Amino acid sequence: MFESITKFFSGVDDVMYYPILIIVLAAAGLFFSFRTKFVQLRLFGTSCKLIVEKPASEQKVSSFQALMVSTASRVGTGNIVGVSTAICIGGPGACFWMWLMCIIGASSAFIESTLAQIYKQKYKDGGCYGGPAYYIEKALKAPVIAIIFCVFLIATYAFGFNLLCSYNVQSCFKAYEFYDSTWTPLIVGGILAAAVAFCVMGGGKRIIKLTEKLVPIMGVTYVLVSLIVVFAHVSYIPQAFADIFQNAFDFRAIFGGLSGSCMVYGIKRGLFSNEAGVGSAPNASASADVTHPVKQGLVQTVSVYIDTMLLCTATALMCLCSGVARNGDVAGAPYVQNAVSTILGGFGPIFITIAMVLFAFTTLIGNLYYVDNALIYLNKKRQPSKRFMTVFYIVCVLVIFVGALASMDLAWSIADITMGGMTLINIPCCIILSGVAVKALRDFEQQKKKRLDPKFKARDIGLDESVLSFWK
């Protein structure tokens, strides 16, 4: 029975990504890139400068804080386990396809986050919130599609991703002698669920403060350790890149078994990791207090690069340069732990375990921040009752506990399917509305050429102010 369920979800997962999502993501990314004249590369310097821009008031959410919330969700166990799995099962070439989809996908991140800023809504205290559901409803006049999107978002971030995240954390304990296939998952799942339960009861403000502190620390530390491992095996670096590009363009192997190839694994794990075009980051982007929507759109392209070009690449090169064996048996945390052990010895697995726990914790918290936005939308734009949220968080915590007991194939398949559903709704909507984001970009660049601090007004690009809460 259990094997049949796993096989069913794996089958759906394969069909959804090949050929459907591969075509949709590539076509949309290229479409957005050409429409914006590759804004994700052209204005990269500007994007970095905007990260440190201060909000109008200390009580408002800054671009940096919104970036940290979205990065907290993007940066997670996928940067370690996802990359390792892709390399072990798909091959080293998966790294190339991750890089390519990152660069192309950053344009999708720009479009969706800019739209979220334009169509964001206002709290009574002057704060703001929003996301794909709001631009789908306000701009496309399609509330039913917005509701379906919210359902998929909740399924993804409250269940699919949290299930997988919990599994990934407990899997890293397999490297230790004390690991017991029955008791260890129960204990790890219980502790992780209890920690998340304690935090989420504090609300969105605590989430923002927590992620703002933890994300930079854990990201920098992980990259530094990765660099130590890579440079300790510096003679292997040329061979690592040779393996990546040789495997990436081995089209006979790719098309001989495409659903399990480096290309498909690279795209699947790259999308899982950076979430460009999925429709998640716009929920955080909409909360930022900026003078022009394009500012936050540009900031979110940086988040995609941080996730894939920095953290995923760090994992990939660390593993490939270490020279340790790779195969399906070590796919996931064990491959990374073995790689770090070549330099750090017995402390290697411990470090990866600590990194996994921190990555997982911030991911779980960031995920539930997104879910809050979807629940508000489904509750007719009102905050659900405290009783409802308490019950909902209890269910989410139980999912985290159960995830530690799940199998690898089932956990990955469920996460892939729910995320794929979000993407297949969000991307077409962004394509339809891309003209609005492109007009906003032109307005931003025109003001920059005049050496002004860009300030946005909806009427300047021909938008109907009556459907907007801001920018009038």
C-alpha positions as CSV (number, residue, x, y, z in Angstrom):
1,M,0.0,0.0,0.0
2,F,2.7,2.5,1.1
3,E,4.8,1.6,-2.0
4,S,1.9,2.1,-4.3
5,I,1.3,5.6,-2.8
6,T,4.9,6.5,-3.2
7,K,5.0,5.2,-6.8
8,F,1.8,7.2,-7.7
9,F,3.3,10.5,-6.4
10,S,6.6,9.8,-8.1
11,G,4.8,9.2,-11.4
12,V,2.9,12.5,-11.1
13,D,6.1,14.3,-10.1
14,D,7.9,13.0,-13.3
15,V,5.2,14.1,-15.7
16,M,4.7,17.5,-14.0
17,Y,8.4,18.4,-14.4
18,Y,9.1,16.7,-17.8
19,P,7.9,18.0,-20.1
20,I,5.4,20.5,-18.5
21,L,7.4,22.6,-16.0
22,I,10.7,22.4,-17.9
23,I,9.1,24.1,-20.9
24,V,7.0,26.6,-18.8
25,L,10.0,27.7,-16.6
26,A,12.4,28.0,-19.5
27,A,10.0,29.8,-21.8
28,A,8.8,32.2,-19.1
29,G,12.3,33.0,-17.9
30,L,13.5,33.8,-21.4
31,F,10.4,35.8,-22.1
32,F,10.8,37.9,-19.0
33,S,14.6,38.3,-19.6
34,F,14.1,39.6,-23.1
35,R,11.2,41.9,-22.1
36,T,13.2,43.5,-19.3
37,K,16.5,43.4,-21.4
38,F,18.0,41.0,-18.8
39,V,17.3,43.3,-15.9
40,Q,18.6,40.6,-13.5
41,L,22.1,41.1,-15.0
42,R,22.0,44.7,-16.2
43,L,21.0,46.2,-12.9
44,F,22.7,43.8,-10.5
45,G,24.8,46.6,-9.0
46,T,21.8,48.7,-8.3
47,S,20.0,45.7,-6.8
48,C,22.8,45.2,-4.2
49,K,22.7,48.9,-3.3
50,L,19.0,48.8,-2.7
51,I,19.3,46.1,-0.1
52,V,20.5,48.6,2.5
53,E,18.0,51.3,1.8
54,K,16.1,52.3,4.9
55,P,12.3,52.4,5.2
56,A,10.4,55.6,5.9
57,S,9.8,54.5,9.5
58,E,11.5,52.1,11.8
59,Q,8.1,50.4,12.4
60,K,7.9,49.5,8.6
61,V,9.5,46.4,7.0
62,S,12.7,47.3,5.2
63,S,13.9,45.8,1.9
64,F,16.6,44.0,3.8
65,Q,14.0,42.5,6.2
66,A,11.8,41.4,3.3
67,L,14.8,39.9,1.6
68,M,15.8,38.0,4.7
69,V,12.3,36.5,5.1
70,S,12.2,35.4,1.4
71,T,15.9,34.2,1.7
72,A,15.0,32.2,4.8
73,S,12.5,30.2,2.9
74,R,14.7,29.9,-0.2
75,V,17.8,29.0,1.8
76,G,17.2,25.7,3.4
77,T,17.9,22.0,3.4
78,G,17.6,22.1,-0.4
79,N,20.9,23.9,-0.6
80,I,22.6,20.9,1.1
81,V,20.4,17.8,0.5
82,G,18.8,18.9,-2.7
83,V,22.1,19.6,-4.5
84,S,23.6,16.4,-3.1
85,T,20.7,14.4,-4.3
86,A,20.8,16.0,-7.8
87,I,24.5,15.2,-8.2
88,C,24.3,11.7,-6.8
89,I,21.3,10.6,-8.9
90,G,21.3,13.0,-11.9
91,G,25.1,13.6,-12.2
92,P,27.4,16.6,-11.8
93,G,25.8,18.3,-14.9
94,A,22.8,19.1,-12.7
95,C,24.9,22.0,-11.3
96,F,25.1,23.7,-14.8
97,W,21.3,23.5,-15.2
98,M,20.9,24.9,-11.7
99,W,23.1,27.9,-12.7
100,L,21.3,28.4,-16.0
101,M,17.8,28.3,-14.4
102,C,19.0,30.6,-11.7
103,I,20.1,33.3,-14.1
104,I,17.0,32.9,-16.3
105,G,14.7,32.5,-13.3
106,A,15.9,35.7,-11.6
107,S,13.9,37.6,-14.2
108,S,10.8,35.7,-13.0
109,A,11.6,36.7,-9.4
110,F,11.8,40.3,-10.5
111,I,8.5,40.3,-12.3
112,E,6.5,38.5,-9.6
113,S,7.9,40.7,-6.7
114,T,7.4,43.9,-8.6
115,L,3.8,43.0,-9.3
116,A,3.3,42.1,-5.6
117,Q,4.5,45.6,-4.6
118,I,2.3,47.3,-7.1
119,Y,-0.9,45.5,-6.0
120,K,0.0,45.2,-2.3
121,Q,-2.7,46.0,0.3
122,K,-2.7,48.2,3.4
123,Y,-3.1,47.3,7.1
124,K,-5.0,49.7,9.4
125,D,-1.6,50.7,10.9
126,G,-0.3,51.7,7.5
127,G,1.8,48.5,7.0
128,C,1.4,46.5,3.8
129,Y,0.9,42.9,2.7
130,G,0.2,41.0,-0.5
131,G,1.3,38.4,-3.0
132,P,0.2,36.6,-6.1
133,A,-3.3,36.1,-4.8
134,Y,-3.8,39.9,-4.8
135,Y,-2.4,40.7,-8.2
136,I,-4.4,37.8,-9.6
137,E,-7.6,39.2,-8.1
138,K,-7.0,42.9,-8.6
139,A,-5.4,42.9,-12.0
140,L,-6.8,39.8,-13.7
141,K,-10.2,39.9,-11.9
142,A,-9.9,36.2,-11.3
143,P,-10.7,35.6,-7.6
144,V,-11.3,31.9,-8.1
145,I,-7.8,31.4,-9.5
146,A,-6.4,33.4,-6.6
147,I,-8.2,31.1,-4.2
148,I,-6.8,28.0,-5.9
149,F,-3.3,29.5,-5.8
150,C,-3.7,30.1,-2.0
151,V,-4.8,26.5,-1.5
152,F,-1.7,25.3,-3.3
153,L,0.5,27.7,-1.4
154,I,-0.8,26.3,1.9
155,A,-0.4,22.8,0.7
156,T,3.2,23.6,-0.3
157,Y,4.5,25.6,2.7
158,A,2.4,24.2,5.5
159,F,2.6,20.6,4.4
160,G,4.8,19.6,1.4
161,F,7.9,21.7,2.2
162,N,7.7,21.2,6.0
163,L,7.3,17.4,5.5
164,L,10.4,17.3,3.4
165,C,12.4,19.7,5.6
166,S,11.8,17.5,8.6
167,Y,12.8,14.4,6.7
168,N,16.0,16.1,5.5
169,V,17.0,17.0,9.1
170,Q,16.5,13.6,10.5
171,S,18.4,12.0,7.6
172,C,21.6,13.8,8.5
173,F,21.7,11.8,11.8
174,K,22.3,8.6,9.8
175,A,26.0,9.4,9.9
176,Y,26.2,8.7,13.6
177,E,26.5,5.3,15.3
178,F,23.7,6.1,17.7
179,Y,21.2,6.4,14.8
180,D,18.2,4.0,15.2
181,S,15.8,3.8,12.3
182,T,12.8,3.7,14.7
183,W,13.7,6.0,17.6
184,T,16.0,8.7,16.0
185,P,13.3,10.0,13.5
186,L,10.8,10.1,16.4
187,I,13.1,12.1,18.7
188,V,14.4,14.5,16.0
189,G,10.9,15.1,14.6
190,G,9.6,15.7,18.1
191,I,12.3,18.2,19.0
192,L,12.0,20.1,15.7
193,A,8.2,20.3,15.9
194,A,8.4,21.6,19.5
195,A,10.9,24.3,18.6
196,V,8.8,25.5,15.7
197,A,5.6,25.4,17.8
198,F,7.3,27.7,20.4
199,C,8.3,30.2,17.8
200,V,5.2,30.5,15.6
201,M,3.0,31.4,18.5
202,G,4.8,34.7,18.6
203,G,3.5,36.0,15.2
204,G,5.0,37.6,12.1
205,K,7.2,40.2,13.9
206,R,9.2,37.5,15.7
207,I,9.6,35.7,12.4
208,I,11.1,38.7,10.8
209,K,13.5,39.4,13.7
210,L,14.6,35.8,14.0
211,T,15.3,35.3,10.3
212,E,17.1,38.6,10.0
213,K,19.7,37.5,12.6
214,L,20.1,33.8,11.6
215,V,20.1,33.8,7.8
216,P,23.3,35.8,7.3
217,I,25.2,34.0,10.0
218,M,24.4,30.5,8.9
219,G,24.9,31.4,5.2
220,V,28.3,33.0,5.7
221,T,29.5,30.2,8.0
222,Y,28.4,27.5,5.6
223,V,30.1,29.2,2.6
224,L,33.4,29.6,4.6
225,V,33.5,26.0,5.5
226,S,32.8,25.0,1.9
227,L,35.6,27.2,0.7
228,I,38.0,25.6,3.2
229,V,37.1,22.1,1.8
230,V,37.3,23.3,-1.8
231,F,40.7,25.0,-1.4
232,A,42.1,22.1,0.6
233,H,41.4,20.1,-2.6
234,V,42.4,22.9,-5.0
235,S,43.9,20.5,-7.5
236,Y,40.5,18.9,-8.0
237,I,38.8,22.2,-9.0
238,P,39.5,22.0,-12.8
239,Q,38.3,18.4,-12.9
240,A,35.1,19.3,-11.0
241,F,34.2,21.9,-13.5
242,A,35.1,19.6,-16.4
243,D,32.8,16.9,-14.9
244,I,30.0,19.5,-14.6
245,F,30.1,20.7,-18.2
246,Q,30.9,17.3,-19.7
247,N,27.9,15.7,-18.0
248,A,25.7,18.7,-18.6
249,F,26.1,18.4,-22.4
250,D,26.1,14.6,-22.6
251,F,22.8,14.7,-24.6
252,R,22.9,11.0,-25.4
253,A,22.7,10.2,-21.7
254,I,20.2,13.0,-21.0
255,F,17.7,12.0,-23.7
256,G,18.3,8.4,-23.0
257,G,16.6,8.7,-19.6
258,L,15.4,12.3,-19.4
259,S,13.2,12.1,-16.3
260,G,16.2,11.0,-14.2
261,S,18.8,13.1,-16.1
262,C,21.1,15.8,-14.8
263,M,19.0,18.4,-16.7
264,V,15.7,17.5,-15.0
265,Y,17.3,17.0,-11.6
266,G,19.1,20.3,-11.9
267,I,15.9,22.2,-12.8
268,K,13.8,20.4,-10.2
269,R,16.3,20.9,-7.4
270,G,17.2,24.4,-8.6
271,L,13.5,25.4,-8.5
272,F,13.0,23.8,-5.1
273,S,16.0,25.7,-3.8
274,N,15.6,29.3,-5.2
275,E,11.8,29.2,-5.8
276,A,12.0,31.8,-8.6
277,G,8.6,32.1,-10.3
278,V,6.9,29.8,-7.7
279,G,5.0,32.7,-6.2
280,S,6.3,32.4,-2.6
281,A,8.8,35.4,-2.3
282,P,6.2,38.0,-3.5
283,N,4.4,37.4,-0.2
284,A,7.4,38.8,1.6
285,S,8.2,41.4,-1.1
286,A,4.8,43.0,-0.7
287,S,5.5,43.8,3.0
288,A,8.6,46.0,2.2
289,D,8.2,49.8,2.6
290,V,9.8,51.2,-0.6
291,T,9.3,54.3,-2.7
292,H,9.1,52.3,-6.0
293,P,7.9,48.7,-6.7
294,V,10.9,48.0,-8.9
295,K,13.2,48.4,-6.0
296,Q,11.9,45.3,-4.2
297,G,11.8,43.5,-7.5
298,L,15.5,44.1,-8.0
299,V,16.3,43.1,-4.4
300,Q,14.6,39.8,-4.9
301,T,16.8,38.9,-7.8
302,V,19.7,39.1,-5.3
303,S,18.0,36.5,-3.1
304,V,17.9,34.0,-6.0
305,Y,21.6,34.5,-6.7
306,I,22.5,34.1,-3.0
307,D,20.6,30.8,-2.9
308,T,21.8,29.2,-6.1
309,M,25.0,30.9,-7.3
310,L,26.5,31.1,-3.8
311,L,25.1,28.4,-1.5
312,C,24.1,25.7,-4.0
313,T,27.5,26.1,-5.8
314,A,29.3,26.0,-2.5
315,T,27.7,22.6,-1.8
316,A,28.4,21.3,-5.3
317,L,32.0,22.2,-5.5
318,M,32.7,21.0,-1.9
319,C,31.3,17.6,-2.8
320,L,32.9,17.3,-6.2
321,C,36.3,18.5,-5.2
322,S,36.4,16.3,-2.1
323,G,36.8,13.1,-4.2
324,V,34.5,11.0,-2.1
325,A,32.3,8.4,-3.8
326,R,28.9,9.5,-5.0
327,N,25.9,7.1,-5.7
328,G,22.3,6.7,-4.8
329,D,23.2,5.2,-1.4
330,V,24.7,8.4,-0.1
331,A,22.3,10.8,-1.9
332,G,21.4,13.6,0.4
333,A,23.1,14.6,3.7
334,P,25.6,11.6,3.8
335,Y,27.4,12.7,0.6
336,V,27.9,16.2,2.0
337,Q,28.9,14.9,5.4
338,N,31.5,12.6,3.8
339,A,32.9,15.5,1.8
340,V,33.3,17.8,4.8
341,S,34.9,14.9,6.8
342,T,37.8,14.8,4.4
343,I,39.1,18.0,6.1
344,L,37.2,18.4,9.4
345,G,37.3,14.7,10.3
346,G,34.8,13.7,12.9
347,F,33.6,17.3,13.3
348,G,32.5,17.3,9.6
349,P,29.2,15.4,10.1
350,I,28.5,17.5,13.2
351,F,28.9,20.7,11.4
352,I,26.6,19.6,8.6
353,T,24.1,18.5,11.2
354,I,24.2,22.0,12.8
355,A,23.9,23.7,9.5
356,M,21.0,21.5,8.5
357,V,19.1,22.2,11.7
358,L,19.6,26.0,11.3
359,F,18.7,25.9,7.6
360,A,15.7,23.8,8.4
361,F,14.5,25.9,11.3
362,T,14.6,29.2,9.4
363,T,12.9,27.6,6.4
364,L,10.1,26.2,8.6
365,I,9.5,29.6,10.2
366,G,9.7,31.5,6.8
367,N,7.3,28.9,5.3
368,L,4.6,29.7,7.9
369,Y,5.0,33.4,7.3
370,Y,3.9,32.8,3.7
371,V,1.0,30.6,4.9
372,D,-0.3,33.4,7.1
373,N,-0.7,35.6,4.0
374,A,-2.7,33.0,2.2
375,L,-4.9,32.3,5.2
376,I,-5.7,36.1,5.5
377,Y,-6.7,36.1,1.8
378,L,-9.0,33.1,2.2
379,N,-10.6,34.6,5.2
380,K,-11.8,37.6,3.2
381,K,-8.7,39.7,3.9
382,R,-9.1,39.4,7.6
383,Q,-6.7,37.8,10.1
384,P,-8.1,34.4,11.1
385,S,-9.2,34.0,14.7
386,K,-6.6,33.2,17.3
387,R,-8.3,29.8,18.0
388,F,-8.2,28.9,14.3
389,M,-4.5,29.8,14.0
390,T,-3.7,27.8,17.1
391,V,-5.4,24.7,15.7
392,F,-3.7,25.3,12.3
393,Y,-0.3,25.7,13.8
394,I,-0.8,22.5,15.7
395,V,-1.6,20.7,12.5
396,C,1.5,22.2,10.9
397,V,3.6,21.0,13.8
398,L,2.2,17.5,13.5
399,V,3.2,17.5,9.8
400,I,6.8,18.4,10.8
401,F,6.8,15.5,13.2
402,V,5.4,13.1,10.6
403,G,7.9,14.3,8.0
404,A,10.7,12.9,10.1
405,L,9.2,9.4,9.7
406,A,8.5,9.6,5.9
407,S,10.6,8.0,3.1
408,M,12.9,10.1,0.9
409,D,11.0,9.5,-2.4
410,L,7.6,10.3,-0.9
411,A,8.8,13.5,0.8
412,W,10.5,14.8,-2.3
413,S,7.6,13.9,-4.6
414,I,4.9,15.6,-2.4
415,A,7.0,18.8,-2.1
416,D,7.7,18.8,-5.9
417,I,4.1,18.4,-6.8
418,T,2.6,21.1,-4.5
419,M,5.4,23.5,-5.6
420,G,4.8,22.7,-9.2
421,G,1.1,23.4,-8.8
422,M,1.9,26.9,-7.4
423,T,4.3,27.6,-10.3
424,L,1.8,26.5,-13.0
425,I,-0.7,29.1,-11.7
426,N,1.7,31.9,-10.9
427,I,3.9,31.9,-14.1
428,P,1.0,32.3,-16.6
429,C,-0.5,35.1,-14.5
430,C,2.9,36.9,-14.4
431,I,3.2,36.5,-18.2
432,I,-0.2,38.2,-18.7
433,L,0.7,41.0,-16.3
434,S,4.4,41.4,-17.3
435,G,3.6,44.5,-19.3
436,V,2.7,46.3,-16.0
437,A,6.1,45.4,-14.4
438,V,8.0,46.4,-17.6
439,K,6.3,49.8,-17.6
440,A,7.2,50.2,-13.9
441,L,10.8,49.3,-14.8
442,R,11.0,51.9,-17.5
443,D,9.6,54.5,-15.1
444,F,12.2,53.5,-12.5
445,E,15.1,53.7,-15.0
446,Q,13.9,57.1,-16.4
447,Q,14.0,58.6,-13.0
448,K,17.4,57.1,-12.3
449,K,18.8,58.7,-15.4
450,K,17.7,62.1,-14.0
451,R,19.6,61.2,-10.8
452,L,16.4,61.1,-8.8
453,D,15.4,58.7,-6.0
454,P,12.6,56.9,-8.0
455,K,9.1,57.4,-6.6
456,F,6.2,55.6,-8.1
457,K,2.7,56.8,-8.9
458,A,0.3,54.4,-10.6
459,R,-1.1,57.0,-13.1
460,D,2.4,57.5,-14.5
461,I,2.2,54.1,-16.2
462,G,-1.5,54.2,-16.9
463,L,-2.8,52.0,-14.0
464,D,-6.3,52.3,-12.6
465,E,-5.7,53.8,-9.1
466,S,-9.1,52.6,-7.9
467,V,-7.9,49.0,-7.7
468,L,-4.8,49.9,-5.7
469,S,-4.2,50.5,-2.0
470,F,-0.9,52.3,-2.6
471,W,0.8,54.4,-5.2
472,K,-1.9,57.0,-5.7
